[in-house]
Amino acid sequence: MTDSTDEDTPDCRHCGDPVGSSAEQRVITTVEDGSTVYKHFCSDDCREGWESSTDA
């Protein structure tokens, strides 16, 4: 991963906190309508919480 600044740090899809470069962060990559979409999460807990809320 390249160095990033606060300006381009994505927010967690679940809690909205900024996702920094750490071993805890997770990224799910999908293709939607022919475009690559990156969903960033600050931890496994947030990723799991987001997945649970989208299954409902």
N, CA, C and O atoms as a CHARMM CRD file, in Angstrom:
* protein
*
  224
    1    1 MET  N      0.84500  -1.17400   0.00000 PROA 1      0.00000
    2    1 MET  CA     0.00000   0.00000   0.00000 PROA 1      0.00000
    3    1 MET  C      0.89000   1.23600   0.00000 PROA 1      0.00000
    4    1 MET  O      1.94200   1.25100   0.63800 PROA 1      0.00000
    5    2 THR  N      0.47600   2.24300  -0.69800 PROA 2      0.00000
    6    2 THR  CA     1.26800   3.46600  -0.75800 PROA 2      0.00000
    7    2 THR  C      0.94200   4.36300   0.41500 PROA 2      0.00000
    8    2 THR  O     -0.09300   4.20500   1.06400 PROA 2      0.00000
    9    3 ASP  N      1.83200   5.30800   0.68500 PROA 3      0.00000
   10    3 ASP  CA     1.56700   6.28100   1.73700 PROA 3      0.00000
   11    3 ASP  C      0.36500   7.11600   1.35300 PROA 3      0.00000
   12    3 ASP  O      0.16400   7.42400   0.17800 PROA 3      0.00000
   13    4 SER  N     -0.43500   7.48200   2.34000 PROA 4      0.00000
   14    4 SER  CA    -1.60300   8.30600   2.06500 PROA 4      0.00000
   15    4 SER  C     -1.61600   9.48300   3.01800 PROA 4      0.00000
   16    4 SER  O     -0.94100   9.48200   4.04700 PROA 4      0.00000
   17    5 THR  N     -2.38400  10.46900   2.65900 PROA 5      0.00000
   18    5 THR  CA    -2.55100  11.63100   3.51500 PROA 5      0.00000
   19    5 THR  C     -3.93700  11.59900   4.12000 PROA 5      0.00000
   20    5 THR  O     -4.78000  10.80400   3.70600 PROA 5      0.00000
   21    6 ASP  N     -4.17900  12.46100   5.09900 PROA 6      0.00000
   22    6 ASP  CA    -5.50600  12.52600   5.70500 PROA 6      0.00000
   23    6 ASP  C     -6.57600  12.86400   4.67500 PROA 6      0.00000
   24    6 ASP  O     -7.73100  12.46400   4.82400 PROA 6      0.00000
   25    7 GLU  N     -6.19900  13.60200   3.62900 PROA 7      0.00000
   26    7 GLU  CA    -7.16400  14.00800   2.62200 PROA 7      0.00000
   27    7 GLU  C     -7.68500  12.82800   1.80500 PROA 7      0.00000
   28    7 GLU  O     -8.83800  12.84300   1.37600 PROA 7      0.00000
   29    8 ASP  N     -6.85800  11.80700   1.58200 PROA 8      0.00000
   30    8 ASP  CA    -7.32200  10.68700   0.77200 PROA 8      0.00000
   31    8 ASP  C     -7.55100   9.41500   1.58800 PROA 8      0.00000
   32    8 ASP  O     -7.66800   8.33100   1.01600 PROA 8      0.00000
   33    9 THR  N     -7.61400   9.53200   2.90100 PROA 9      0.00000
   34    9 THR  CA    -7.90400   8.39400   3.75300 PROA 9      0.00000
   35    9 THR  C     -9.40000   8.10000   3.68400 PROA 9      0.00000
   36    9 THR  O    -10.21700   8.96300   4.00300 PROA 9      0.00000
   37   10 PRO  N     -9.76100   6.88600   3.26900 PROA 10     0.00000
   38   10 PRO  CA   -11.18900   6.56000   3.16700 PROA 10     0.00000
   39   10 PRO  C    -11.81500   6.39800   4.54400 PROA 10     0.00000
   40   10 PRO  O    -11.12000   6.16700   5.53400 PROA 10     0.00000
   41   11 ASP  N    -13.13000   6.52200   4.59300 PROA 11     0.00000
   42   11 ASP  CA   -13.87400   6.29900   5.82600 PROA 11     0.00000
   43   11 ASP  C    -14.38800   4.86600   5.84800 PROA 11     0.00000
   44   11 ASP  O    -14.68300   4.27700   4.80800 PROA 11     0.00000
   45   12 CYS  N    -14.48700   4.32400   7.04400 PROA 12     0.00000
   46   12 CYS  CA   -15.02300   2.98000   7.24400 PROA 12     0.00000
   47   12 CYS  C    -16.48100   2.94800   6.78300 PROA 12     0.00000
   48   12 CYS  O    -17.26500   3.82700   7.14100 PROA 12     0.00000
   49   13 ARG  N    -16.84300   1.94200   5.99400 PROA 13     0.00000
   50   13 ARG  CA   -18.20900   1.80600   5.48100 PROA 13     0.00000
   51   13 ARG  C    -19.21700   1.60400   6.60000 PROA 13     0.00000
   52   13 ARG  O    -20.39200   1.93800   6.44500 PROA 13     0.00000
   53   14 HSD  N    -18.77100   1.06200   7.72300 PROA 14     0.00000
   54   14 HSD  CA   -19.70600   0.72900   8.79900 PROA 14     0.00000
   55   14 HSD  C    -19.81200   1.83300   9.85000 PROA 14     0.00000
   56   14 HSD  O    -20.91500   2.27800  10.16600 PROA 14     0.00000
   57   15 CYS  N    -18.68100   2.27700  10.39300 PROA 15     0.00000
   58   15 CYS  CA   -18.72600   3.23800  11.50300 PROA 15     0.00000
   59   15 CYS  C    -18.41900   4.67100  11.08400 PROA 15     0.00000
   60   15 CYS  O    -18.71200   5.60600  11.82900 PROA 15     0.00000
   61   16 GLY  N    -17.82800   4.85600   9.89600 PROA 16     0.00000
   62   16 GLY  CA   -17.53300   6.20000   9.40900 PROA 16     0.00000
   63   16 GLY  C    -16.20700   6.77800   9.86000 PROA 16     0.00000
   64   16 GLY  O    -15.83600   7.87200   9.43500 PROA 16     0.00000
   65   17 ASP  N    -15.48000   6.06200  10.71900 PROA 17     0.00000
   66   17 ASP  CA   -14.16400   6.54100  11.15800 PROA 17     0.00000
   67   17 ASP  C    -13.15900   6.44400  10.01000 PROA 17     0.00000
   68   17 ASP  O    -13.29200   5.57700   9.14700 PROA 17     0.00000
   69   18 PRO  N    -12.16200   7.31800   9.99100 PROA 18     0.00000
   70   18 PRO  CA   -11.13400   7.22000   8.95100 PROA 18     0.00000
   71   18 PRO  C    -10.37500   5.89300   9.06300 PROA 18     0.00000
   72   18 PRO  O    -10.04700   5.44500  10.16200 PROA 18     0.00000
   73   19 VAL  N    -10.10600   5.28400   7.93300 PROA 19     0.00000
   74   19 VAL  CA    -9.37600   4.01600   7.89300 PROA 19     0.00000
   75   19 VAL  C     -7.92100   4.33400   7.61300 PROA 19     0.00000
   76   19 VAL  O     -7.57000   4.73700   6.50400 PROA 19     0.00000
   77   20 GLY  N     -7.08300   4.15800   8.60400 PROA 20     0.00000
   78   20 GLY  CA    -5.66000   4.41000   8.43600 PROA 20     0.00000
   79   20 GLY  C     -4.94400   3.14500   8.01300 PROA 20     0.00000
   80   20 GLY  O     -5.54000   2.06900   7.96700 PROA 20     0.00000
   81   21 SER  N     -3.68000   3.27500   7.70800 PROA 21     0.00000
   82   21 SER  CA    -2.87800   2.10900   7.34200 PROA 21     0.00000
   83   21 SER  C     -2.53600   1.34500   8.61100 PROA 21     0.00000
   84   21 SER  O     -1.73100   1.79700   9.42500 PROA 21     0.00000
   85   22 SER  N     -3.15200   0.18900   8.76800 PROA 22     0.00000
   86   22 SER  CA    -2.85700  -0.66400   9.90900 PROA 22     0.00000
   87   22 SER  C     -3.15800  -2.10600   9.54100 PROA 22     0.00000
   88   22 SER  O     -3.78100  -2.38400   8.51600 PROA 22     0.00000
   89   23 ALA  N     -2.71000  -3.00900  10.38300 PROA 23     0.00000
   90   23 ALA  CA    -2.97000  -4.42500  10.15800 PROA 23     0.00000
   91   23 ALA  C     -4.44700  -4.74900  10.36300 PROA 23     0.00000
   92   23 ALA  O     -4.91100  -5.80100   9.92100 PROA 23     0.00000
   93   24 GLU  N     -5.18300  -3.87700  11.01700 PROA 24     0.00000
   94   24 GLU  CA    -6.59700  -4.09700  11.30600 PROA 24     0.00000
   95   24 GLU  C     -7.50800  -3.79500  10.11600 PROA 24     0.00000
   96   24 GLU  O     -8.60700  -4.34400  10.03200 PROA 24     0.00000
   97   25 GLN  N     -7.07200  -2.93700   9.20200 PROA 25     0.00000
   98   25 GLN  CA    -7.96400  -2.50800   8.12500 PROA 25     0.00000
   99   25 GLN  C     -8.28100  -3.63900   7.16100 PROA 25     0.00000
  100   25 GLN  O     -7.47600  -4.54900   6.96100 PROA 25     0.00000
  101   26 ARG  N     -9.46600  -3.56800   6.56700 PROA 26     0.00000
  102   26 ARG  CA    -9.90100  -4.56000   5.58800 PROA 26     0.00000
  103   26 ARG  C    -10.49300  -3.82100   4.39600 PROA 26     0.00000
  104   26 ARG  O    -11.08800  -2.75400   4.55100 PROA 26     0.00000
  105   27 VAL  N    -10.32800  -4.39300   3.20100 PROA 27     0.00000
  106   27 VAL  CA   -10.88200  -3.81700   1.98600 PROA 27     0.00000
  107   27 VAL  C    -11.56200  -4.93100   1.19900 PROA 27     0.00000
  108   27 VAL  O    -10.97100  -5.98300   0.95400 PROA 27     0.00000
  109   28 ILE  N    -12.79900  -4.69000   0.81000 PROA 28     0.00000
  110   28 ILE  CA   -13.51800  -5.60900  -0.06200 PROA 28     0.00000
  111   28 ILE  C    -13.58300  -4.94300  -1.42700 PROA 28     0.00000
  112   28 ILE  O    -14.01900  -3.79800  -1.54500 PROA 28     0.00000
  113   29 THR  N    -13.14900  -5.66200  -2.45900 PROA 29     0.00000
  114   29 THR  CA   -13.15200  -5.14200  -3.81900 PROA 29     0.00000
  115   29 THR  C    -14.22600  -5.86200  -4.62000 PROA 29     0.00000
  116   29 THR  O    -14.27400  -7.09200  -4.64200 PROA 29     0.00000
  117   30 THR  N    -15.08800  -5.09100  -5.28000 PROA 30     0.00000
  118   30 THR  CA   -16.13000  -5.65200  -6.12500 PROA 30     0.00000
  119   30 THR  C    -16.16800  -4.89800  -7.44700 PROA 30     0.00000
  120   30 THR  O    -15.57900  -3.82600  -7.58500 PROA 30     0.00000
  121   31 VAL  N    -16.86400  -5.47100  -8.40700 PROA 31     0.00000
  122   31 VAL  CA   -17.10300  -4.79400  -9.67900 PROA 31     0.00000
  123   31 VAL  C    -18.60600  -4.53200  -9.76300 PROA 31     0.00000
  124   31 VAL  O    -19.41500  -5.45900  -9.70600 PROA 31     0.00000
  125   32 GLU  N    -18.96400  -3.25800  -9.90100 PROA 32     0.00000
  126   32 GLU  CA   -20.36000  -2.86100  -9.99400 PROA 32     0.00000
  127   32 GLU  C    -20.53400  -1.99700 -11.23400 PROA 32     0.00000
  128   32 GLU  O    -19.87800  -0.96500 -11.37800 PROA 32     0.00000
  129   33 ASP  N    -21.41200  -2.41900 -12.12000 PROA 33     0.00000
  130   33 ASP  CA   -21.66100  -1.70500 -13.37800 PROA 33     0.00000
  131   33 ASP  C    -20.37800  -1.45000 -14.16300 PROA 33     0.00000
  132   33 ASP  O    -20.21100  -0.38900 -14.76300 PROA 33     0.00000
  133   34 GLY  N    -19.47300  -2.43100 -14.15500 PROA 34     0.00000
  134   34 GLY  CA   -18.23800  -2.32700 -14.91500 PROA 34     0.00000
  135   34 GLY  C    -17.14300  -1.50600 -14.26700 PROA 34     0.00000
  136   34 GLY  O    -16.07900  -1.33300 -14.86100 PROA 34     0.00000
  137   35 SER  N    -17.37100  -0.98600 -13.05000 PROA 35     0.00000
  138   35 SER  CA   -16.37200  -0.19200 -12.34100 PROA 35     0.00000
  139   35 SER  C    -15.92200  -0.91300 -11.08500 PROA 35     0.00000
  140   35 SER  O    -16.71500  -1.59000 -10.43000 PROA 35     0.00000
  141   36 THR  N    -14.65200  -0.76900 -10.75000 PROA 36     0.00000
  142   36 THR  CA   -14.11800  -1.35000  -9.52900 PROA 36     0.00000
  143   36 THR  C    -14.52700  -0.48300  -8.34600 PROA 36     0.00000
  144   36 THR  O    -14.36300   0.73700  -8.37500 PROA 36     0.00000
  145   37 VAL  N    -15.06400  -1.12500  -7.29700 PROA 37     0.00000
  146   37 VAL  CA   -15.50500  -0.42600  -6.09500 PROA 37     0.00000
  147   37 VAL  C    -14.75300  -1.00800  -4.90400 PROA 37     0.00000
  148   37 VAL  O    -14.72300  -2.22400  -4.71100 PROA 37     0.00000
  149   38 TYR  N    -14.14900  -0.13500  -4.11300 PROA 38     0.00000
  150   38 TYR  CA   -13.42500  -0.54300  -2.91800 PROA 38     0.00000
  151   38 TYR  C    -14.22500  -0.13800  -1.69300 PROA 38     0.00000
  152   38 TYR  O    -14.57300   1.03200  -1.53000 PROA 38     0.00000
  153   39 LYS  N    -14.51800  -1.11200  -0.82700 PROA 39     0.00000
  154   39 LYS  CA   -15.23600  -0.85100   0.42000 PROA 39     0.00000
  155   39 LYS  C    -14.23500  -1.03000   1.55500 PROA 39     0.00000
  156   39 LYS  O    -13.73100  -2.12900   1.78500 PROA 39     0.00000
  157   40 HSD  N    -13.95700   0.05700   2.25700 PROA 40     0.00000
  158   40 HSD  CA   -12.93600   0.07200   3.30300 PROA 40     0.00000
  159   40 HSD  C    -13.57600  -0.08800   4.68000 PROA 40     0.00000
  160   40 HSD  O    -14.65700   0.43600   4.94900 PROA 40     0.00000
  161   41 PHE  N    -12.88000  -0.82500   5.54200 PROA 41     0.00000
  162   41 PHE  CA   -13.32900  -1.06900   6.91700 PROA 41     0.00000
  163   41 PHE  C    -12.14000  -0.93000   7.85000 PROA 41     0.00000
  164   41 PHE  O    -11.02500  -1.31800   7.50000 PROA 41     0.00000
  165   42 CYS  N    -12.37000  -0.37600   9.04200 PROA 42     0.00000
  166   42 CYS  CA   -11.27000  -0.15500   9.97900 PROA 42     0.00000
  167   42 CYS  C    -10.89500  -1.42300  10.75100 PROA 42     0.00000
  168   42 CYS  O     -9.82600  -1.48400  11.35900 PROA 42     0.00000
  169   43 SER  N    -11.77700  -2.44400  10.73000 PROA 43     0.00000
  170   43 SER  CA   -11.48000  -3.68500  11.44000 PROA 43     0.00000
  171   43 SER  C    -12.37700  -4.80900  10.93000 PROA 43     0.00000
  172   43 SER  O    -13.32900  -4.56800  10.18600 PROA 43     0.00000
  173   44 ASP  N    -12.06700  -6.02800  11.33300 PROA 44     0.00000
  174   44 ASP  CA   -12.92300  -7.16200  10.99200 PROA 44     0.00000
  175   44 ASP  C    -14.30500  -6.99900  11.61500 PROA 44     0.00000
  176   44 ASP  O    -15.30700  -7.37400  11.00500 PROA 44     0.00000
  177   45 ASP  N    -14.36800  -6.44400  12.82500 PROA 45     0.00000
  178   45 ASP  CA   -15.65800  -6.24900  13.48800 PROA 45     0.00000
  179   45 ASP  C    -16.57100  -5.34700  12.66300 PROA 45     0.00000
  180   45 ASP  O    -17.75600  -5.64200  12.50500 PROA 45     0.00000
  181   46 CYS  N    -16.02700  -4.25100  12.13900 PROA 46     0.00000
  182   46 CYS  CA   -16.83300  -3.34800  11.32000 PROA 46     0.00000
  183   46 CYS  C    -17.23400  -4.01700  10.01000 PROA 46     0.00000
  184   46 CYS  O    -18.36500  -3.85300   9.55500 PROA 46     0.00000
  185   47 ARG  N    -16.32500  -4.76500   9.40500 PROA 47     0.00000
  186   47 ARG  CA   -16.66400  -5.47200   8.16700 PROA 47     0.00000
  187   47 ARG  C    -17.79200  -6.46600   8.41600 PROA 47     0.00000
  188   47 ARG  O    -18.73500  -6.54400   7.62900 PROA 47     0.00000
  189   48 GLU  N    -17.70200  -7.22300   9.50400 PROA 48     0.00000
  190   48 GLU  CA   -18.72900  -8.18400   9.83500 PROA 48     0.00000
  191   48 GLU  C    -20.05000  -7.50100  10.16500 PROA 48     0.00000
  192   48 GLU  O    -21.11400  -7.99100   9.78700 PROA 48     0.00000
  193   49 GLY  N    -19.98800  -6.36700  10.87000 PROA 49     0.00000
  194   49 GLY  CA   -21.20100  -5.61300  11.18500 PROA 49     0.00000
  195   49 GLY  C    -21.87900  -5.09300   9.93900 PROA 49     0.00000
  196   49 GLY  O    -23.10500  -5.12400   9.83500 PROA 49     0.00000
  197   50 TRP  N    -21.08000  -4.60700   8.98000 PROA 50     0.00000
  198   50 TRP  CA   -21.62800  -4.10700   7.71800 PROA 50     0.00000
  199   50 TRP  C    -22.25900  -5.23900   6.92200 PROA 50     0.00000
  200   50 TRP  O    -23.34900  -5.08900   6.37200 PROA 50     0.00000
  201   51 GLU  N    -21.55700  -6.39000   6.86400 PROA 51     0.00000
  202   51 GLU  CA   -22.10900  -7.53000   6.13700 PROA 51     0.00000
  203   51 GLU  C    -23.42200  -8.00300   6.76100 PROA 51     0.00000
  204   51 GLU  O    -24.34900  -8.37500   6.04100 PROA 51     0.00000
  205   52 SER  N    -23.50800  -7.99100   8.08900 PROA 52     0.00000
  206   52 SER  CA   -24.74400  -8.38500   8.77500 PROA 52     0.00000
  207   52 SER  C    -25.88300  -7.42500   8.45200 PROA 52     0.00000
  208   52 SER  O    -27.02700  -7.84500   8.27900 PROA 52     0.00000
  209   53 SER  N    -25.56700  -6.13800   8.37100 PROA 53     0.00000
  210   53 SER  CA   -26.62200  -5.15400   8.11200 PROA 53     0.00000
  211   53 SER  C    -27.07500  -5.18300   6.65600 PROA 53     0.00000
  212   53 SER  O    -28.20100  -4.77600   6.36900 PROA 53     0.00000
  213   54 THR  N    -26.24100  -5.64800   5.72900 PROA 54     0.00000
  214   54 THR  CA   -26.64200  -5.71900   4.32200 PROA 54     0.00000
  215   54 THR  C    -27.38300  -7.01800   4.02200 PROA 54     0.00000
  216   54 THR  O    -28.04200  -7.12900   2.98800 PROA 54     0.00000
  217   55 ASP  N    -27.28100  -8.00300   4.91600 PROA 55     0.00000
  218   55 ASP  CA   -27.99200  -9.28200   4.72100 PROA 55     0.00000
  219   55 ASP  C    -29.46400  -9.16900   5.11000 PROA 55     0.00000
  220   55 ASP  O    -30.27600 -10.01000   4.72300 PROA 55     0.00000
  221   56 ALA  N    -29.80600  -8.14800   5.86300 PROA 56     0.00000
  222   56 ALA  CA   -31.19700  -8.02600   6.36300 PROA 56     0.00000
  223   56 ALA  C    -32.16600  -7.68800   5.27900 PROA 56     0.00000
  224   56 ALA  O    -33.36100  -7.55300   5.53900 PROA 56     0.00000
